[in-house]
Amino acid sequence: MNNDEFMQMLSDKLDRLDDRLDIMSNTSVLQAASLDEHIRRTELIENELKPIKSHIALVGAIAKIVSILGALIGLALGIKSLIG
């Protein structure tokens, strides 16, 4: 293999590597765009869930109050039945 053939072989390999880097760069750009869209959609969904989360907290608090009142009423009725 003479010097010209060797240089041509190196040039061809560099061209193929450059092509691969271009493909990787394009893939990276597409993935970044996809990630941006995913982040945008996630933020929209999170904003839609905020009222639901506050509603769940309110219902949970009401359920605790009702259960405590039920226990107190049950205790009072139990004491009343023992006394009278």
Backbone as a ProteinNet text record, in pm:
[ID]
protein_1_A
[PRIMARY]
MNNDEFMQMLSDKLDRLDDRLDIMSNTSVLQAASLDEHIRRTELIENELKPIKSHIALVGAIAKIVSILGALIGLALGIKSLIG
[TERTIARY]
85.6	0	91	72.5	156.9	94.1	165.7	126.7	-6.9	-31.5	-157.4	-277.3	-259.2	-367.8	-397.1	-289	-304.1	-377.6	-341.5	-407.6	-554.5	-583.1	-721.9	-802.3	-741.9	-808.5	-840.2	-742.2	-764.2	-873.5	-871	-972.8	-1111.8	-1121.9	-1250.8	-1300.7	-1210.9	-1249.2	-1293.5	-1222.7	-1261.3	-1398.2	-1422.9	-1554.2	-1665.5	-1640.2	-1741.2	-1763.6	-1656.6	-1671	-1748.3	-1719.9	-1790.7	-1939.7	-1970.7	-2111.8	-2180.4	-2111.6	-2168.7	-2191.5	-2096.6	-2113.6	-2231.8	-2252.5	-2368.7	-2498.6	-2501.6	-2621.2	-2645.6	-2538.8	-2552.3	-2600	-2547.9	-2588.8	-2737	-2782.2	-2923.9	-3011.5	-2967	-3041.7	-3050.1	-2940.9	-2938.2	-3034.9	-3040	-3132	-3276.5	-3307.2	-3442.7	-3481.1	-3388.2	-3416.4	-3437.6	-3360.4	-3378.1	-3515.6	-3558.6	-3692	-3799.9	-3780.9	-3876.7	-3882.5	-3767	-3761.5	-3832.9	-3813	-3880.8	-4032.1	-4080.1	-4224	-4274.4	-4197	-4235.4	-4244.2	-4148.2	-4148.5	-4270.7	-4302.9	-4418.2	-4547.8	-4563.1	-4684.5	-4693.7	-4580.3	-4578.2	-4620.2	-4570.8	-4608.8	-4757.9	-4813.8	-4958.2	-5038.5	-4999	-5070.5	-5057.3	-4937.9	-4918.4	-5007.2	-5020.8	-5106.8	-5253.3	-5293.3	-5430.9	-5458.3	-5355.8	-5373.8	-5377.7	-5331.7	-5328.1	-5465.5	-5572	-5703.7	-5750.1	-5717.4	-5756.3	-5685.1	-5558	-5482.1	-5539.1	-5577	-5634.8	-5771.3	-5848.7	-5978.1	-5958.8	-5860.6	-5832.8	-5793	-5711.7	-5671.6	-5793.5	-5884.1	-6005.3	-6093.2	-6114.8	-6196.8	-6131.4	-6000.8	-5929.9	-5946.9	-5941.1	-5959.4	-6102	-6199.3	-6339.2	-6359.4	-6300.8	-6313.2	-6253.8	-6141.1	-6081.4	-6171.8	-6228.3	-6318.4	-6440.6	-6499.9	-6617.8	-6582.5	-6468.7	-6431.8	-6405.4	-6343.3	-6320.6	-6454.1	-6544.3	-6677.2	-6753.5	-6743.9	-6809.3	-6754.9	-6624	-6563.4	-6608.6	-6612.6	-6657.2	-6803.3	-6888.3	-7030.4	-7045.5	-6970.5	-6974.6	-6929.6	-6824.3	-6775	-6880.3	-6941.3	-7043.4	-7162.9	-7207.9	-7321.8	-7287.5	-7163.2	-7120.1	-7119.4	-7068.4	-7065.8	-7209	-7295.7	-7434.3	-7505.4	-7479.5	-7545	-7493.2	-7367.2	-7312.9	-7369.8	-7388.2	-7437	-7588.6	-7657.1	-7801.7	-7872.1
-116	0	123.3	203.6	322.6	435.4	543.6	657.8	717.5	729.3	786.4	698.4	567.1	475.2	482	489.3	498	626.1	736.8	865.1	860.9	796.4	784.1	697.7	590.1	503	580	656.3	737.8	842	902	1001.3	938.1	819.7	749.6	715.9	670.2	636.6	762.1	870	995.9	1043.5	1025.1	1062.6	979	849	763	801.5	832.6	877.9	1009.4	1098.1	1226	1204.7	1111.7	1079.2	1025.6	939.6	883.8	994	1085.1	1196.3	1283.3	1305.1	1381.8	1312	1181.2	1104.2	1114.6	1100.6	1111	1250.4	1350.6	1487.1	1507.5	1458.3	1468.8	1393.9	1276.1	1197.8	1272.5	1333	1409.7	1527.4	1595.8	1708.8	1660.5	1549.7	1494.8	1450.6	1389.5	1345.6	1465.3	1571.8	1692.4	1753.5	1755.2	1807.7	1719.7	1590.6	1497.9	1516.9	1536.3	1560.2	1689.5	1793.9	1921.4	1903.7	1829.5	1804.6	1722.8	1624.9	1542.8	1628.5	1715.8	1804.2	1895.6	1949.4	2038.2	1964.4	1843.1	1765.9	1726.5	1692.2	1656.1	1773.7	1892.1	2011.3	2039.7	2020	2040.3	1944.2	1820.1	1720.5	1750.8	1789.7	1823	1940.2	2039.4	2153.2	2112	2016.8	1968.1	1887.1	1825.3	1741.9	1821.2	1945.5	2023.8	2035.7	2069.9	2077.7	1941.9	1835.7	1702.2	1667.7	1701.2	1674.1	1750	1876.5	1953.1	1896.9	1849.5	1787.6	1660	1580.3	1456.6	1487.9	1591.5	1630.3	1673.8	1749.4	1794.4	1675.7	1584	1465.9	1381.6	1370.1	1295.2	1359	1491.7	1562.3	1542.6	1552.4	1532.3	1389.6	1293.5	1153.8	1134.1	1198.1	1187.5	1249.1	1365.1	1431.1	1343.5	1288.3	1202.7	1078.7	1019.2	898.5	931.9	1046.3	1087.1	1114.8	1185.7	1212.1	1082.2	989.1	858.8	785	789.9	724.1	790.2	922.2	993.8	964.6	963.8	932.7	788.2	697.1	557.5	544.1	615.6	613	669.4	782.6	844.6	751.6	689.4	597.8	473.8	428.4	314.3	347.3	464.1	506.9	525.8	584	605.5	473.1	372.1	243.8	172.3	196.7	135.7	204.1	333.7	410.8	392	398.8	407.4	300
0	0	0	-101.6	-109.7	-27	-21	62.8	19.5	-110.1	-159	-121.7	-134.2	-98.4	51.7	128.5	273.9	312.7	253.3	282	239.5	127	81.9	178.4	228.7	323.7	453	500.2	620.3	596.8	481.4	447.8	443.8	387.4	382.5	523	608	745.1	821.5	801.4	866.3	816.8	688	633.4	696.8	712.5	774.1	920.4	991.2	1130	1137.2	1044.7	1040.3	1013.8	925	897.5	1022	1095	1218	1321.3	1332	1426.7	1388.4	1259.7	1214.5	1253.7	1235.9	1272.6	1423.4	1502.8	1647.8	1688.2	1623.1	1652.8	1622.2	1508.2	1472	1572.1	1612.5	1710.8	1842.8	1882.3	2007.9	2003.4	1891.6	1876	1883.9	1818.2	1821.6	1962.7	2034.5	2170.7	2263	2243.1	2324.2	2299.8	2175.8	2144.3	2206.5	2201.2	2261.3	2412.7	2473.7	2617.8	2654.5	2577.5	2602.9	2596.8	2498.7	2486.4	2604.7	2647.4	2762	2888.9	2908.6	3025.5	3020.9	2904.2	2890.8	2925.7	2872.7	2900.5	3047	3107.8	3249.5	3335.6	3303.5	3379.6	3366.6	3247	3228.2	3315.4	3316.3	3396.2	3545	3588.7	3730	3770.2	3683	3713.5	3720.7	3637.9	3641.6	3767.7	3825.9	3944.5	4074.9	4074.8	4198.5	4263.9	4190	4255.5	4309	4240.1	4284.6	4414.8	4424.6	4546.5	4664.7	4645	4755.1	4794.3	4696.4	4725.7	4807.5	4770.7	4843.7	4987.6	5006.9	5142	5223.2	5162.9	5231.5	5269.3	5176.7	5205.2	5315.1	5312.9	5417.5	5553.9	5558.4	5686.4	5737.1	5648.4	5687.7	5738.4	5672.1	5715	5853.9	5882.5	6016.2	6121.8	6090.8	6186	6213.4	6106.8	6122.7	6204.4	6181.4	6256.9	6403.5	6430.6	6569.7	6638.3	6569.9	6627.6	6651.1	6559	6575.9	6696.5	6715.1	6830.7	6960.1	6960.1	7080.4	7111.4	7009.3	7029.4	7078.9	7020.8	7065.1	7208.9	7245	7382.7	7477.8	7440.2	7525.4	7541	7433.9	7442.9	7524.9	7513.9	7594.2	7741.4	7774.4	7916.1	7966.4	7882.5	7921.3	7948.6	7863.6	7884.6	8008.6	8044.1	8167.4	8291.3	8283.3	8399.1	8416.8	8310.4	8326.9	8257.6
[MASK]
++++++++++++++++++++++++++++++++++++++++++++++++++++++++++++++++++++++++++++++++++++

